[in-house]
Amino acid sequence: MLRVVLYARVSSKQQAEKQLSISAQLRALRAFAREKKWTVAAEYVDEARSGRTANRPAFTKMLNAVKYRDIDAVLVWKLDRLARNMEISTAFDAHLRQYGVKIISLHENIDDTPQGKLIARMFESFAEFYSNNLSQDIQRGLREVARRGYFPFSHAPIGYHKEPVQDGSASRYKLAVDDLYGPVIARMFTLYSQGQTVPQLTAMLNAEGTLANSGRSWTAKRIYSILQNRVYCGDITVGRLYLDATGKHHPGNNPVTVNDVHPALVSEETFQKVQQIRSHRSENHALARWESSPYLLSGLVRCGLCGRHMSGTAAKGGNYHYYTCQKYYREGKDACRGIRISKKKLENFVLTRVKEVILDEENLRRLTKMVNEELQKEKQQTQKRLQTVQTQLRVLRKRLDRHYEVLETGQLAIGDLAPRIKELCSSIASLEERYTEILESTEGNTNPRVSLETVLSYAKELKKALRLGTFQERKAFLAAIIKEIQVDVESVQIEYRIPTPEQRTKDVLPSVLQSVPSGGA
């Protein structure tokens, strides 16, 4: 008597309403097993699960049952209930063969003969073809619905709701702005474009008591997904993602975006600015943490004793704030004697020194002159290196030419000259490579000179930002002009960068050039 397990699956509610319902499949499978007098060891059911993926809870349990239980066969209504993907089918068959388990289908007459296996593969190929073809038909239909100005998906994104409209004999939907969540989404984009971070937005919304439309608190993951969705510009994208055999989503090969389908919550300009900020922050995950820190000099301060960064710490219930050596804070005084300095004291000192040193017009003139002299000196040294390599190349090429002349006149045989010619060719190749490296190192610096007028203009902007700017703006500008702050027991050493807005973009941090050390007790 065979011991079998039953497996049933439907991929959608619509399918469950037809003859493929779970109850109908199980009823037929149980009756067949009773007729054959087989023992049903277990039943596995996946509802609303695609056959194109192996990431199905009951399917996974069945695989483990095959491995660890005494089972002779897997009984299914049709083979396409197991999989609509040849890759999954092949792997599943190999798994069953490994443990001596057969597949039995109610509607396909297959056996273990070569002919039976061929028929099984054909049925599975038809199932995959049908699934792929159906998927393409669905995608084409969704694109056409979107092009005609209708919303083609089942769930409206947060910030909108679906309004039914009649399209001939068919009922369609259009997106309309949701009065409750529409303003929340618009505000989210605006605040992020103005410098707020996702953790800050998450904390703010939850503190205000504004729940997401799921009835739960906001999460950073949810807000990230909203900020990159073009639906809030009034557009609809069809085919943006596809599901692989493991159940993971990937970017689609041929997505289609239809513009201005419904009212926009966000302007195109704001959306693009948000994407630029997201792209910049994603390049450095630490930047997001840096921006959300309430410490003005975070990431800039180092311990003068051990060289480790100093991070913000609080004491006495958060009433007192310090910059503290990380090594001392985490490992104790045996690792470092420790430096700790009042947040307010250090920040006020640094702001004062920045205004007096780096933003003083006379100092800026002197520093700009120093930098230009260094740049000019570096340019001259580069030219000398290039000239030296060119001279060496000329000498070696002349020697090589003389060896070739001797060879042509027959004064010496090829066997006598070959080692020397090979050595010369190798030396010439190395020098040519060196020449190219020097040129590449100078690429983009054909006119390496800092404009004093530009620096003074930018310094004026910095002064205004330090006086009137937001906390985030002041923080960003300080990071732009300070390379490092080293705090010792009795002194603070500041290493500055000379400020210049050249090649500046809309990124969070402005660009900078060179470093100039300064400091004071």
C-alpha positions in Angstrom: 0.0 0.0 0.0 1.4 3.4 -1.0 1.9 6.2 1.4 1.1 9.5 -0.4 1.0 13.2 0.4 -1.5 15.5 -1.3 -0.6 18.9 -2.7 -3.1 21.6 -3.8 -2.5 25.2 -5.0 -4.4 28.1 -6.4 -2.6 31.3 -7.5 -5.5 33.8 -7.1 -9.0 34.3 -5.6 -10.4 34.2 -9.1 -8.9 30.8 -9.6 -10.3 29.6 -6.3 -13.8 30.6 -7.4 -13.5 28.3 -10.4 -13.3 24.5 -10.6 -9.6 24.7 -9.4 -10.6 25.7 -5.8 -8.6 24.1 -3.0 -11.6 22.2 -1.8 -12.3 20.8 -5.2 -8.7 19.7 -5.7 -8.5 18.0 -2.3 -11.9 16.3 -2.7 -10.8 14.7 -6.0 -7.4 13.8 -4.6 -8.9 12.1 -1.5 -11.4 10.2 -3.6 -8.6 8.9 -5.9 -6.5 7.8 -2.9 -9.5 6.0 -1.4 -10.2 4.2 -4.7 -6.6 3.1 -4.9 -6.6 2.2 -1.1 -3.5 4.4 -0.5 -2.7 5.9 2.8 -2.7 9.8 2.9 0.2 10.8 5.1 -0.4 14.5 4.9 -2.0 17.3 2.9 -0.2 20.5 1.8 -2.1 23.6 0.6 -0.8 26.9 -0.9 -3.4 29.5 -1.4 -2.8 32.6 -3.6 0.7 31.4 -4.4 2.2 31.5 -7.9 3.6 28.4 -9.5 6.4 30.4 -11.0 8.2 30.6 -7.6 9.4 27.9 -5.2 8.9 30.3 -2.3 5.7 28.7 -1.1 5.2 27.7 2.6 3.4 24.4 2.0 5.6 23.5 -0.9 8.7 23.9 1.2 7.1 21.8 4.0 6.3 19.1 1.5 10.0 19.1 0.3 11.1 18.5 3.9 8.5 15.8 4.4 9.8 13.9 1.3 13.3 14.1 2.9 12.4 13.1 6.4 9.2 11.0 6.3 8.3 7.6 4.9 6.6 8.7 1.7 6.1 6.8 -1.6 4.5 9.5 -3.9 3.2 13.0 -4.2 -0.4 13.2 -5.5 -1.5 16.3 -7.4 -4.6 17.3 -9.4 -2.4 18.4 -12.4 1.4 18.9 -12.8 1.0 22.7 -13.2 -0.2 22.7 -9.5 3.4 21.8 -8.6 5.1 24.3 -10.8 4.8 26.5 -13.8 8.5 26.9 -14.2 10.8 24.2 -15.8 13.7 25.1 -13.5 11.6 24.4 -10.4 10.1 21.3 -12.0 13.5 19.8 -12.8 14.9 20.5 -9.3 11.7 19.1 -7.7 12.0 15.9 -9.8 15.7 15.5 -8.9 14.7 15.9 -5.2 12.0 13.2 -5.4 14.3 10.8 -7.3 17.0 11.2 -4.6 14.5 9.8 -2.0 12.7 7.4 -4.3 9.4 9.3 -4.4 7.1 9.4 -7.4 4.8 12.1 -8.8 1.2 11.0 -9.6 -1.2 13.3 -11.5 -4.9 12.8 -11.7 -5.2 14.3 -15.2 -1.9 13.3 -16.8 -1.1 9.7 -17.3 2.6 9.5 -16.5 4.9 6.8 -15.2 8.6 6.1 -14.6 9.3 4.9 -18.1 11.3 7.1 -20.5 8.1 7.8 -22.4 6.3 8.8 -19.2 9.1 11.2 -18.2 9.1 12.7 -21.6 5.3 13.3 -21.4 5.8 14.9 -17.9 8.4 17.3 -19.3 6.1 18.2 -22.2 3.2 18.9 -19.8 5.5 21.1 -17.6 6.7 22.9 -20.7 3.1 23.6 -21.8 2.4 24.9 -18.2 5.4 27.2 -18.3 4.5 28.4 -21.8 1.0 29.1 -20.7 2.2 31.0 -17.6 4.7 33.1 -19.5 2.2 33.9 -22.2 -0.5 34.7 -19.6 2.0 37.0 -17.8 2.8 38.8 -21.1 -0.9 39.2 -21.9 -1.5 40.6 -18.4 1.4 43.1 -18.8 0.1 44.2 -22.2 -3.4 44.7 -20.7 -2.1 46.7 -17.8 -0.1 49.0 -20.1 -3.1 49.6 -22.3 -5.3 50.4 -19.3 -2.6 52.8 -18.0 -2.2 54.5 -21.4 -5.9 55.2 -21.4 -5.6 57.1 -18.1 -6.9 54.4 -15.8 -5.3 52.8 -12.7 -4.6 49.1 -13.6 -3.6 47.6 -10.2 -5.8 46.2 -7.4 -4.5 48.4 -4.5 -4.2 52.2 -4.5 -0.9 53.6 -3.1 -1.1 55.4 0.2 -2.1 59.0 -0.5 -4.7 58.1 -3.1 -8.0 56.1 -3.3 -9.6 54.5 -6.3 -12.7 56.0 -7.8 -14.8 53.8 -10.2 -15.6 55.1 -13.7 -17.5 53.5 -16.5 -15.5 52.7 -19.7 -18.2 51.4 -22.1 -19.4 48.1 -20.6 -16.3 47.8 -18.4 -15.7 49.2 -14.9 -12.3 51.0 -14.5 -10.7 53.0 -11.8 -8.9 56.4 -11.6 -6.8 57.6 -8.7 -8.0 60.5 -6.6 -6.1 62.3 -3.8 -6.9 61.0 -0.4 -7.9 63.8 1.9 -6.2 62.2 5.0 -2.9 60.8 3.6 -2.4 63.0 0.5 -1.1 66.0 2.5 1.1 63.6 4.6 2.8 62.2 1.5 3.3 65.7 0.0 4.8 67.0 3.3 7.1 63.9 3.5 8.6 64.8 0.1 9.0 68.5 1.0 10.7 67.9 4.3 13.1 65.3 2.8 14.0 67.7 0.0 14.8 70.3 2.6 17.3 68.2 4.5 15.2 65.9 6.8 16.3 62.3 6.9 14.1 59.2 6.8 14.7 58.4 10.5 13.7 61.9 11.4 10.6 61.7 9.3 9.7 58.4 10.9 10.1 59.7 14.4 8.2 62.9 13.6 5.2 61.1 12.1 5.0 58.6 14.9 5.4 61.3 17.5 2.5 63.2 16.0 0.4 60.0 16.3 -0.1 59.8 12.5 -0.5 56.0 11.7 0.2 54.6 8.3 -2.9 53.3 6.3 -2.1 49.8 7.6 -3.1 51.0 11.1 0.5 50.6 12.3 3.3 53.0 13.1 5.5 54.3 10.3 8.7 52.5 9.5 11.8 53.7 7.6 11.4 51.0 5.0 7.9 52.2 4.2 9.0 55.8 3.8 11.9 54.9 1.6 9.6 53.0 -0.7 7.3 56.0 -0.9 10.1 58.5 -1.7 11.2 56.5 -4.8 7.7 55.9 -6.3 6.9 58.0 -9.4 3.2 57.4 -8.8 3.3 60.6 -6.6 4.2 62.6 -9.7 1.0 61.5 -11.4 2.7 58.7 -13.4 2.0 55.0 -13.6 4.8 52.4 -14.3 3.9 48.9 -15.5 6.4 46.1 -15.5 8.8 47.8 -13.0 9.4 44.5 -11.1 9.2 40.8 -11.8 9.2 37.7 -9.6 11.9 35.1 -10.0 11.7 31.4 -9.2 12.9 32.0 -5.6 10.1 34.6 -4.9 12.4 37.6 -5.0 11.5 40.8 -6.9 13.9 42.2 -9.6 13.7 45.2 -11.9 11.7 44.5 -15.0 13.3 44.3 -18.4 10.8 46.5 -20.2 8.9 48.8 -17.8 6.6 51.3 -19.4 5.8 54.6 -17.6 2.7 56.6 -18.6 2.8 60.3 -17.5 0.1 62.5 -16.0 -2.5 59.8 -15.5 -3.8 61.2 -12.2 -3.3 64.3 -9.9 0.2 64.7 -8.7 1.1 65.1 -5.0 4.7 66.1 -5.8 6.2 68.3 -8.5 8.7 66.8 -10.9 11.4 69.2 -9.6 10.9 68.1 -5.9 10.8 64.4 -6.9 14.1 64.7 -8.8 15.7 66.6 -5.9 14.6 63.8 -3.5 16.2 61.2 -5.8 19.5 63.1 -5.9 19.6 63.3 -2.1 18.7 59.6 -1.9 21.4 58.7 -4.4 24.0 60.7 -2.5 23.1 59.3 0.9 23.0 55.7 -0.4 26.7 56.0 -1.5 27.6 56.4 2.2 25.3 54.8 4.7 27.1 56.6 7.5 26.0 59.9 6.0 22.4 59.3 7.0 23.5 58.7 10.6 25.7 61.8 10.4 22.9 64.0 9.3 20.5 62.9 12.0 23.0 63.4 14.8 22.3 66.4 17.0 26.0 67.1 17.4 27.3 69.9 15.2 30.8 68.4 14.8 29.9 64.8 14.5 32.4 62.8 12.4 35.1 65.6 12.6 36.5 65.2 16.2 39.3 62.8 17.1 41.0 62.0 20.4 44.5 63.5 20.6 45.6 60.6 22.8 44.7 57.5 20.7 43.5 58.9 17.4 40.0 57.4 17.5 36.9 59.4 16.7 35.0 61.1 19.5 31.3 60.6 19.5 28.4 62.4 21.2 27.4 61.1 24.6 24.9 62.3 27.2 25.0 62.2 31.0 22.6 62.7 34.0 19.4 61.9 32.1 20.4 63.7 29.0 20.9 67.1 30.6 24.6 67.2 29.8 26.2 66.4 26.5 29.8 65.7 25.6 32.2 64.6 22.8 33.8 61.5 24.2 36.7 59.3 22.9 35.0 56.1 21.4 37.9 53.9 22.6 37.6 55.1 26.2 33.8 55.0 26.1 33.6 51.4 24.7 36.8 49.7 26.2 37.5 51.7 29.3 40.4 53.7 30.6 42.9 50.7 30.2 42.5 51.2 26.4 42.8 55.0 26.5 43.0 57.5 29.3 40.1 59.2 27.6 39.2 62.7 26.4 35.8 64.2 27.2 34.9 67.7 26.4 31.6 69.7 26.8 29.6 69.7 23.6 28.7 73.4 24.0 32.2 74.4 24.9 33.8 72.7 21.9 31.2 73.8 19.4 31.4 77.4 20.5 35.2 77.4 20.3 35.2 75.9 16.8 32.6 78.3 15.5 34.6 81.2 16.9 37.9 80.0 15.3 36.2 79.3 12.0 34.9 82.9 11.8 38.3 84.4 13.0 40.6 82.1 11.0 39.2 80.5 7.9 36.6 83.2 7.1 38.8 86.2 7.8 39.4 88.0 4.5 43.1 88.6 5.0 43.6 84.9 6.0 41.7 83.7 3.0 43.9 85.8 0.7 47.0 84.3 2.4 45.7 80.8 2.3 44.5 81.0 -1.3 48.0 82.3 -2.3 49.6 79.3 -0.4 47.3 76.8 -2.1 47.9 78.3 -5.6 51.7 78.2 -5.0 51.5 74.6 -4.0 49.3 73.8 -7.0 51.7 75.6 -9.3 54.7 73.8 -7.7 53.0 70.5 -8.2 52.3 71.3 -11.8 55.9 72.2 -12.5 57.1 68.9 -10.8 54.7 67.0 -13.0 56.0 68.7 -16.1 59.6 67.8 -15.0 58.6 64.2 -14.5 57.1 64.1 -18.0 60.1 65.7 -19.6 62.4 63.2 -17.8 60.4 60.2 -19.1 60.4 61.7 -22.6 64.2 62.1 -22.6 64.6 58.5 -21.4 62.3 57.3 -24.2 64.2 59.2 -26.9 67.5 57.7 -25.7 66.2 54.1 -25.6 64.4 54.4 -29.0 67.7 55.6 -30.6 69.5 52.6 -29.2 66.8 50.3 -30.5 67.1 51.9 -33.9 70.8 51.3 -33.9 70.4 47.7 -33.0 67.9 47.3 -35.9 70.4 49.0 -38.3 73.2 46.6 -37.2 70.8 43.7 -37.8 69.9 44.9 -41.3 73.5 45.3 -42.4 74.3 41.8 -41.2 77.2 42.9 -38.9 75.7 40.7 -36.1 73.4 37.8 -36.2 69.8 37.8 -34.7 70.9 35.4 -32.0 73.4 38.0 -30.7 71.0 40.9 -30.8 67.7 39.4 -29.7 68.2 39.5 -25.9 69.3 43.2 -26.0 66.4 44.1 -28.4 63.9 42.4 -26.1 65.3 44.2 -23.1 65.1 47.6 -24.8 61.5 47.0 -25.9 60.6 46.0 -22.4 62.1 49.2 -21.0 60.4 51.4 -23.6 57.0 49.8 -22.8 57.5 50.4 -19.1 58.4 54.1 -19.7 55.5 54.6 -22.0 53.2 53.1 -19.3 54.8 55.5 -16.8 54.2 58.5 -19.1 50.5 57.5 -19.5 50.1 57.2 -15.7 51.5 60.7 -15.1 49.2 62.1 -17.8 46.2 60.4 -16.3 47.0 61.7 -12.8 46.9 65.2 -14.1 43.7 64.8 -16.1 41.1 67.4 -15.2 43.8 69.7 -13.7 44.9 71.6 -16.7 44.3 74.9 -15.0 44.8 74.1 -11.3 44.3 77.5 -9.8 41.9 78.7 -7.1 40.1 82.0 -7.8 40.4 84.4 -4.8 37.2 86.1 -5.9 35.3 82.8 -5.9 36.7 81.9 -2.5 35.8 85.3 -1.0 32.3 85.0 -2.4 31.8 81.5 -1.0 33.2 82.6 2.4 30.5 85.3 2.5 27.9 82.6 1.9 29.5 80.5 4.7 29.3 83.4 7.1 25.6 83.9 6.4 24.9 80.2 6.7 26.7 80.1 10.1 24.7 83.1 11.3 21.3 82.4 9.9 21.3 78.9 8.5 19.5 75.9 9.9 21.3 73.4 12.1 21.7 71.0 9.1 23.1 73.8 6.9 25.6 74.9 9.5 26.6 71.3 10.1 27.1 70.7 6.3 29.2 73.9 5.9 31.4 73.1 8.8 32.1 69.6 7.4 32.9 71.4 4.1 35.7 73.5 5.6 37.0 71.4 8.5 39.0 68.3 7.7 39.6 67.2 11.3 39.5 68.5 14.9 42.0 66.9 17.3 41.3 67.3 21.0 44.1 66.8 23.4 44.2 67.3 27.2 45.2 71.0 27.0 44.7 72.0 23.3 42.4 71.7 20.3 44.0 71.5 16.9 41.8 72.2 13.8 42.8 71.2 10.3 40.9 73.4 7.7 40.0 73.0 4.1 40.1 76.1 2.0 36.4 76.7 0.9 35.6 76.7 -2.8 32.3 76.0 -4.6 33.9 74.8 -7.8 32.2 71.7 -9.3 29.6 72.1 -6.5 26.3 70.2 -7.1 23.0 69.9 -5.2 24.5 67.2 -3.0 24.2 67.4 0.7 27.8 68.4 1.2 29.6 71.1 -0.9 33.0 70.3 -2.5 36.2 71.4 -1.0 39.9 71.8 -1.9 43.2 71.2 -0.1 43.8 71.4 3.7 45.4 74.0 5.8 46.3 73.2 9.5 45.7 75.7 12.2 44.7 75.6 15.8 45.0 77.1 19.2 44.8 76.4 22.9 
